[in-house]
Amino acid sequence: MYHRILNILIATHDPQLETLLRGAPPVERFSYQFSCHPDVDEADLKGCRVIVLDFEDDSPISLENILAAKDEQAVVIGCFSADSVPVLADNYQLFDQIWIKPFVEDKVRSSFTRILNRMKEQEDSLLTRRYLDTLIDSLPDLIWFKDAKGAHLKVNDSFCRAVNKTKAQIQGRGHYYIWDLEPDEYAQGEYVCLESEEVVLNKKETCLFDETVKCGNELRKFKTYKSPIFDTDGSVMGTVGFAHDVTDLQNLLIELNILVESLPFAVMITDKDRTITSVNQRFIDNSMLDRAEVVGKPVDSLLDEETRTFTRSKRWIVEREKASIRLLSEDRVLKVHEEKLLDVFGILAGYIQLFMDITLEHRLREEKTKLEEALAEIKKLSGMLPICASCKKIRDDKGYWTQIESYISQHSDTQFSHGICPDCARKLYGDLYQEAASGADARQTEDDGS
């Protein structure tokens, strides 16, 4: 990701030294620019990462001036021969590396390569630190690193905003100072879960905690992940924490729960796999089950397809009609209305089912059906009826001929009793009917006279 150009100054009268250093193997992500100058006092040391000083004799050199003119991160290498040993004896602490002349080429190249590799390690370490700083500072959650004693070693910007302190103020400090705790709060571990640190250190694994933290004058709820940091020997040298503020979310969930509980009908909420995540009290009352028996269970566990009942109480009979479902009991009828719950991307996240009481509507519908059936029967009796001119049978709507009394009995509550009219009696029985009729008239006359 990065590339560095190293400016290497060689202060020497011997051109062979440059040739020797150029023969060192290249280091990844580094390229070199060599410059030779016989007089180091006249050379420009700014921007040089490696300065090689070749001391040919014990002539005095203003090392203090050289060190003052160079960049802070520059590496200074001193090359000494037997004649320049007095200079080395007086100034050895000022050099990062010392090369003894005459040079052993392999040793010089090896030493030079180690210097370059150390520079690369420093650059890689700096880059890794920038990666980490950029990552944690770009996150809205609180992140911190602590040693085993609880001192904060590193935090992100969100952490600083939460405690209203700078990174410099936080580094090396503990909870008492950072969170502005009162002595009694700190002693009791209030508003900071001091025990959770011990849990992580002892378990040596990532743990999740629900913590209440006092931020300024208000309390905040956090979902906190804490993980151990291991040293090279496997011992725990500290912890890293990641805290997500769920205060607003929990307040929203409380408001949502209040809304669901205040609805005038039973409510059941499931995830996309039809596992129940929440129900209101009206649902519990209707189902006659405990909340623990419902939440976390699949919806199908509440249905008994064999007996067509809903819940173990068998209080409700399940009635399916096209795409709708109704629950029927002795005195109530509930209609199940379902809506999909979509996330911000429009992807299915779950379902919400509303159990609406339609008892009155159901009864009115039944009464309407009965009335319509009665009206249909009345219409059959009040319309034109095809009747035989001879035997007086009625032809029904299926084309069958039925005795008129049978037809009327089938389509009304009328019951028939049978007798015989005078005309039919005279026709059927002739003189016998006439004599019987005359005798009846005579008896009526005597009764009237008496």
C-alpha positions as CSV (number, residue, x, y, z in Angstrom):
1,M,0.0,0.0,0.0
2,Y,2.9,2.3,0.7
3,H,6.3,2.9,-1.0
4,R,9.3,4.6,0.6
5,I,12.3,6.2,-1.1
6,L,15.2,6.2,1.3
7,N,17.8,8.9,0.9
8,I,21.2,7.5,1.9
9,L,24.1,9.8,2.5
10,I,27.7,8.4,2.5
11,A,30.2,10.8,3.8
12,T,33.5,9.3,2.6
13,H,36.4,9.7,0.2
14,D,36.2,6.0,-0.7
15,P,33.8,5.3,-3.6
16,Q,34.0,1.6,-2.9
17,L,31.7,2.0,0.1
18,E,28.8,3.1,-2.1
19,T,29.4,0.1,-4.4
20,L,29.4,-2.2,-1.4
21,L,26.0,-0.8,-0.1
22,R,24.4,-0.9,-3.5
23,G,25.0,-4.6,-3.5
24,A,22.7,-5.2,-0.5
25,P,19.5,-7.1,-1.4
26,P,16.5,-4.8,-1.9
27,V,13.7,-4.6,0.7
28,E,10.0,-4.8,-0.3
29,R,8.3,-1.4,-0.7
30,F,11.6,0.4,-0.4
31,S,13.8,2.0,-3.1
32,Y,17.1,3.9,-2.5
33,Q,18.8,7.1,-3.6
34,F,22.5,7.1,-2.8
35,S,24.5,10.3,-2.6
36,C,28.3,10.6,-1.7
37,H,29.9,13.6,-0.3
38,P,33.5,13.8,1.0
39,D,32.7,16.6,3.5
40,V,29.7,15.9,5.8
41,D,29.7,19.4,7.1
42,E,28.8,20.7,3.6
43,A,26.1,18.0,2.9
44,D,22.4,18.6,3.4
45,L,21.3,16.1,6.0
46,K,17.5,16.9,5.9
47,G,15.5,14.1,4.5
48,C,18.3,11.5,4.8
49,R,17.1,8.3,6.5
50,V,20.6,6.7,6.6
51,I,23.8,8.7,7.2
52,V,27.1,6.8,6.9
53,L,30.1,8.6,8.3
54,D,33.5,7.3,7.3
55,F,36.2,8.3,9.8
56,E,39.6,7.9,8.2
57,D,41.7,9.1,11.1
58,D,41.3,10.7,14.5
59,S,40.6,14.2,13.0
60,P,37.9,15.9,15.1
61,I,34.4,16.0,13.6
62,S,31.6,18.2,14.9
63,L,29.2,15.3,15.7
64,E,26.9,17.5,17.7
65,N,26.3,19.7,14.7
66,I,25.6,16.6,12.6
67,L,23.1,15.2,15.1
68,A,21.4,18.5,15.4
69,A,21.0,18.9,11.6
70,K,19.7,15.4,10.8
71,D,16.1,14.2,11.0
72,E,15.0,12.6,14.2
73,Q,14.4,9.2,12.6
74,A,17.6,9.1,10.7
75,V,20.0,6.2,11.4
76,V,23.7,7.2,11.9
77,I,26.4,4.6,11.0
78,G,30.0,5.2,12.0
79,C,32.9,3.6,10.1
80,F,36.1,3.4,12.1
81,S,39.6,2.1,11.5
82,A,42.4,1.6,14.0
83,D,43.5,5.2,13.5
84,S,40.1,6.6,14.3
85,V,39.4,4.5,17.5
86,P,39.8,7.6,19.8
87,V,36.9,9.3,18.0
88,L,34.8,6.1,18.5
89,A,35.8,5.9,22.2
90,D,34.5,9.5,22.8
91,N,31.3,9.3,20.8
92,Y,30.2,5.6,20.5
93,Q,26.8,6.3,22.2
94,L,25.9,8.7,19.3
95,F,25.9,6.0,16.6
96,D,23.2,3.5,15.8
97,Q,25.6,1.1,14.1
98,I,29.5,0.8,14.0
99,W,31.4,-0.8,11.1
100,I,35.1,-1.6,11.5
101,K,37.5,-1.2,8.7
102,P,38.8,-2.9,6.7
103,F,35.3,-3.9,5.8
104,V,34.1,-7.5,5.5
105,E,31.7,-7.2,2.7
106,D,29.2,-9.8,3.8
107,K,29.0,-8.4,7.3
108,V,28.6,-4.9,6.1
109,R,25.8,-5.8,3.6
110,S,24.1,-8.0,6.3
111,S,24.2,-5.1,8.8
112,F,22.9,-2.7,6.3
113,T,20.1,-5.1,5.3
114,R,19.1,-5.5,9.0
115,I,18.9,-1.7,9.3
116,L,16.6,-1.5,6.2
117,N,14.4,-4.4,7.5
118,R,14.1,-2.6,10.8
119,M,12.9,0.5,9.0
120,K,10.4,-1.6,7.1
121,E,9.1,-3.1,10.4
122,Q,8.7,0.4,11.7
123,E,6.8,1.5,8.6
124,D,4.6,-1.6,8.7
125,S,3.9,-1.0,12.4
126,L,3.0,2.6,11.8
127,L,0.7,1.5,8.9
128,T,-1.0,-1.1,11.1
129,R,-1.5,1.5,13.8
130,R,-3.1,3.9,11.2
131,Y,-5.3,1.0,10.0
132,L,-6.4,0.4,13.6
133,D,-6.9,4.1,14.5
134,T,-8.9,4.8,11.3
135,L,-11.1,1.7,11.8
136,I,-12.0,2.3,15.5
137,D,-12.4,6.0,15.1
138,S,-14.8,5.6,12.2
139,L,-17.1,3.4,14.3
140,P,-20.0,5.0,16.3
141,D,-19.6,2.4,19.1
142,L,-17.3,2.7,22.1
143,I,-14.0,0.8,21.8
144,W,-11.2,0.5,24.3
145,F,-8.1,-1.5,25.1
146,K,-7.0,-2.1,28.7
147,D,-4.2,-3.8,30.5
148,A,-4.8,-6.6,33.0
149,K,-5.0,-4.0,35.9
150,G,-7.7,-2.1,34.2
151,A,-5.7,0.9,32.9
152,H,-6.9,2.2,29.5
153,L,-4.2,1.9,26.9
154,K,-6.2,3.0,23.8
155,V,-9.7,4.3,23.0
156,N,-11.5,5.6,20.0
157,D,-13.1,9.0,19.3
158,S,-16.6,7.7,20.3
159,F,-15.3,6.7,23.7
160,C,-13.8,10.2,24.2
161,R,-17.1,11.8,23.3
162,A,-19.0,9.6,25.7
163,V,-16.7,10.5,28.7
164,N,-16.0,14.1,27.5
165,K,-12.2,13.6,27.7
166,T,-9.3,13.5,25.3
167,K,-7.3,10.4,24.4
168,A,-4.3,11.9,26.3
169,Q,-6.4,12.3,29.4
170,I,-7.8,8.8,29.2
171,Q,-4.5,6.9,28.5
172,G,-3.2,5.1,31.5
173,R,-6.3,5.9,33.6
174,G,-9.0,3.7,35.2
175,H,-12.8,3.9,35.6
176,Y,-12.8,6.1,38.6
177,Y,-11.3,9.1,36.7
178,I,-12.6,8.4,33.2
179,W,-16.3,8.0,34.1
180,D,-16.2,10.7,36.9
181,L,-17.5,8.3,39.5
182,E,-18.2,9.2,43.0
183,P,-16.2,7.2,45.6
184,D,-19.3,5.2,46.8
185,E,-20.3,4.5,43.2
186,Y,-16.8,3.2,42.4
187,A,-16.6,1.1,45.5
188,Q,-20.0,-0.6,44.7
189,G,-19.2,-1.0,41.0
190,E,-22.3,1.1,40.2
191,Y,-22.8,2.2,36.6
192,V,-19.7,0.2,35.5
193,C,-19.6,-3.5,35.5
194,L,-16.2,-4.1,37.2
195,E,-17.0,-7.7,37.7
196,S,-17.3,-8.3,33.9
197,E,-13.5,-7.6,33.5
198,E,-12.7,-10.4,36.0
199,V,-15.1,-12.7,34.1
200,V,-13.2,-12.2,30.8
201,L,-9.8,-12.5,32.4
202,N,-10.8,-15.7,34.1
203,K,-12.7,-17.3,31.3
204,K,-10.2,-16.2,28.7
205,E,-13.0,-15.9,26.1
206,T,-15.2,-13.3,24.5
207,C,-18.2,-12.5,26.8
208,L,-21.4,-10.4,26.2
209,F,-22.7,-8.2,29.0
210,D,-25.7,-5.8,29.5
211,E,-24.3,-2.8,31.3
212,T,-25.7,0.5,32.6
213,V,-23.2,3.3,32.3
214,K,-23.5,6.8,33.7
215,C,-22.5,9.3,30.9
216,G,-22.5,12.8,32.4
217,N,-25.9,13.3,34.0
218,E,-27.8,10.5,32.3
219,L,-27.7,6.7,32.3
220,R,-27.2,4.7,29.1
221,K,-27.7,1.0,28.4
222,F,-24.9,-0.8,26.5
223,K,-24.5,-4.2,24.9
224,T,-20.8,-4.8,25.6
225,Y,-18.5,-7.4,24.1
226,K,-15.3,-8.0,26.0
227,S,-12.4,-10.2,24.8
228,P,-9.1,-11.2,26.3
229,I,-5.8,-10.1,24.7
230,F,-3.2,-12.8,24.9
231,D,0.6,-12.3,25.2
232,T,3.1,-14.4,23.2
233,D,3.3,-16.9,26.1
234,G,-0.5,-17.4,26.1
235,S,-1.1,-15.4,29.3
236,V,-3.8,-12.7,29.3
237,M,-2.2,-9.3,29.2
238,G,-5.4,-7.2,28.9
239,T,-8.9,-6.9,27.4
240,V,-10.5,-5.1,24.5
241,G,-14.1,-3.9,24.8
242,F,-16.8,-3.0,22.3
243,A,-19.9,-1.2,23.6
244,H,-23.0,-0.6,21.5
245,D,-25.4,2.0,22.9
246,V,-28.9,0.4,22.9
247,T,-30.6,3.0,25.1
248,D,-32.7,4.5,22.2
249,L,-33.5,1.1,20.8
250,Q,-34.7,-0.2,24.2
251,N,-36.8,2.9,24.7
252,L,-38.2,2.3,21.2
253,L,-39.0,-1.3,22.1
254,I,-40.7,-0.2,25.3
255,E,-42.8,2.3,23.4
256,L,-43.6,-0.4,20.8
257,N,-44.6,-2.8,23.6
258,I,-46.8,-0.2,25.1
259,L,-48.5,0.3,21.7
260,V,-49.0,-3.4,21.1
261,E,-50.4,-3.9,24.6
262,S,-52.8,-1.0,24.2
263,L,-54.4,-2.4,21.0
264,P,-58.0,-3.7,21.5
265,F,-57.2,-7.1,20.0
266,A,-54.7,-9.9,20.4
267,V,-51.4,-9.5,18.6
268,M,-48.7,-12.0,17.7
269,I,-45.3,-11.1,16.0
270,T,-43.1,-13.7,14.4
271,D,-39.8,-13.7,12.5
272,K,-39.5,-14.7,8.8
273,D,-39.3,-18.4,9.8
274,R,-42.7,-18.1,11.7
275,T,-41.1,-18.3,15.1
276,I,-43.0,-16.3,17.6
277,T,-41.0,-13.3,19.0
278,S,-43.6,-11.4,20.9
279,V,-47.3,-11.5,21.9
280,N,-49.5,-9.1,23.9
281,Q,-51.5,-9.8,27.0
282,R,-54.8,-10.2,25.1
283,F,-53.2,-13.0,23.1
284,I,-52.2,-14.7,26.4
285,D,-55.7,-14.3,27.7
286,N,-57.3,-15.8,24.6
287,S,-54.9,-18.7,24.2
288,M,-54.9,-19.5,28.0
289,L,-51.1,-20.1,27.8
290,D,-48.1,-18.6,29.6
291,R,-45.9,-16.2,27.7
292,A,-43.0,-18.6,28.1
293,E,-45.0,-21.3,26.4
294,V,-45.5,-19.1,23.3
295,V,-42.5,-16.9,22.7
296,G,-39.7,-18.6,20.9
297,K,-41.9,-21.4,19.6
298,P,-43.0,-22.0,16.0
299,V,-46.6,-20.9,15.1
300,D,-47.3,-24.5,14.0
301,S,-46.8,-25.7,17.6
302,L,-50.0,-23.9,18.6
303,L,-52.1,-25.7,15.9
304,D,-53.6,-29.1,16.2
305,E,-54.6,-30.0,12.6
306,E,-56.1,-33.4,13.6
307,T,-58.7,-31.8,15.9
308,R,-58.7,-28.5,14.1
309,T,-58.1,-26.6,17.3
310,F,-55.9,-23.7,18.3
311,T,-53.7,-24.1,21.4
312,R,-53.8,-27.0,23.9
313,S,-56.9,-25.6,25.6
314,K,-58.8,-26.6,22.5
315,R,-61.0,-23.6,23.2
316,W,-60.8,-22.3,19.6
317,I,-61.7,-24.2,16.4
318,V,-59.7,-23.3,13.4
319,E,-61.7,-22.6,10.3
320,R,-59.9,-21.9,7.0
321,E,-61.7,-20.0,4.3
322,K,-59.7,-19.4,1.1
323,A,-56.8,-17.2,2.3
324,S,-58.3,-16.2,5.6
325,I,-58.3,-18.0,9.0
326,R,-61.0,-17.7,11.7
327,L,-61.0,-19.0,15.3
328,L,-64.4,-20.0,16.7
329,S,-65.3,-20.6,20.3
330,E,-68.7,-21.0,22.0
331,D,-69.3,-17.3,22.3
332,R,-66.7,-15.6,20.2
333,V,-65.3,-15.5,16.6
334,L,-61.8,-14.1,15.8
335,K,-60.5,-13.3,12.4
336,V,-56.7,-13.6,11.9
337,H,-55.4,-10.7,9.8
338,E,-51.7,-11.0,8.8
339,E,-49.3,-8.4,7.5
340,K,-45.6,-8.8,6.3
341,L,-42.9,-6.9,8.2
342,L,-40.2,-5.6,5.8
343,D,-36.8,-4.2,6.8
344,V,-35.3,-1.0,5.4
345,F,-34.2,-2.9,2.2
346,G,-37.7,-4.2,1.6
347,I,-36.7,-7.7,2.5
348,L,-39.1,-9.9,4.5
349,A,-38.2,-9.8,8.2
350,G,-41.3,-11.3,9.8
351,Y,-45.0,-11.2,10.2
352,I,-47.6,-9.5,12.5
353,Q,-50.9,-11.2,13.1
354,L,-53.9,-9.4,14.5
355,F,-56.7,-11.4,16.0
356,M,-59.8,-9.2,15.5
357,D,-63.1,-10.0,17.2
358,I,-65.8,-10.3,14.5
359,T,-68.4,-12.1,16.7
360,L,-71.2,-9.5,16.0
361,E,-70.3,-9.5,12.3
362,H,-70.4,-13.3,12.2
363,R,-73.8,-13.5,13.9
364,L,-75.2,-10.9,11.6
365,R,-73.9,-12.8,8.6
366,E,-75.6,-16.0,9.9
367,E,-78.9,-14.2,10.5
368,K,-78.7,-12.7,7.0
369,T,-78.1,-16.2,5.5
370,K,-81.1,-17.6,7.3
371,L,-83.2,-14.6,6.2
372,E,-82.1,-15.0,2.6
373,E,-83.0,-18.7,2.7
374,A,-86.4,-17.9,4.1
375,L,-87.0,-15.3,1.4
376,A,-86.0,-17.7,-1.3
377,E,-88.6,-20.2,0.0
378,I,-91.3,-17.6,0.1
379,K,-90.4,-16.6,-3.4
380,K,-90.8,-20.1,-4.6
381,L,-94.3,-20.3,-3.1
382,S,-95.4,-16.8,-4.3
383,G,-94.4,-17.3,-7.9
384,M,-96.1,-19.0,-10.8
385,L,-96.4,-22.8,-10.2
386,P,-96.8,-25.2,-13.1
387,I,-99.9,-27.4,-12.2
388,C,-101.5,-30.3,-14.1
389,A,-104.9,-29.4,-15.4
390,S,-106.2,-32.9,-14.8
391,C,-104.5,-34.4,-11.6
392,K,-103.4,-31.0,-10.2
393,K,-99.8,-32.2,-9.5
394,I,-97.1,-29.5,-9.2
395,R,-93.9,-29.6,-11.3
396,D,-90.9,-28.6,-9.2
397,D,-87.7,-26.8,-10.3
398,K,-86.1,-30.2,-11.1
399,G,-88.9,-31.2,-13.5
400,Y,-90.5,-33.8,-11.2
401,W,-94.3,-33.9,-10.7
402,T,-95.4,-33.9,-7.1
403,Q,-98.7,-34.0,-5.3
404,I,-99.7,-30.4,-4.5
405,E,-99.9,-31.1,-0.7
406,S,-96.4,-32.7,-0.8
407,Y,-94.9,-29.8,-2.6
408,I,-96.4,-27.2,-0.2
409,S,-95.4,-29.2,2.8
410,Q,-91.8,-29.4,1.5
411,H,-91.6,-25.6,1.0
412,S,-93.5,-24.4,4.0
413,D,-94.6,-25.3,7.5
414,T,-98.2,-26.2,6.3
415,Q,-99.6,-29.6,7.3
416,F,-102.6,-31.1,5.5
417,S,-105.7,-33.0,6.9
418,H,-107.9,-34.8,4.3
419,G,-111.7,-34.6,3.9
420,I,-114.1,-34.6,0.8
421,C,-116.1,-31.8,-0.6
422,P,-119.9,-32.1,-1.5
423,D,-119.3,-32.1,-5.2
424,C,-116.8,-34.9,-5.1
425,A,-119.0,-36.9,-2.6
426,R,-122.0,-36.6,-4.9
427,K,-119.8,-37.6,-7.8
428,L,-118.3,-40.5,-6.1
429,Y,-121.2,-41.8,-4.0
430,G,-124.3,-40.6,-5.9
431,D,-127.7,-41.5,-4.2
432,L,-126.0,-42.6,-1.0
433,Y,-124.6,-39.2,-0.5
434,Q,-128.0,-37.6,-1.4
435,E,-129.8,-39.7,1.2
436,A,-127.2,-38.9,3.8
437,A,-127.5,-35.2,3.0
438,S,-131.3,-35.2,3.2
439,G,-131.3,-37.0,6.6
440,A,-128.8,-34.4,7.9
441,D,-131.1,-31.5,6.7
442,A,-134.1,-33.1,8.4
443,R,-132.3,-33.4,11.7
444,Q,-131.2,-29.8,11.5
445,T,-134.8,-28.7,10.9
446,E,-136.0,-30.5,14.0
447,D,-133.3,-29.1,16.1
448,D,-134.2,-25.6,14.9
449,G,-137.9,-26.2,15.7
450,S,-137.3,-27.5,19.1
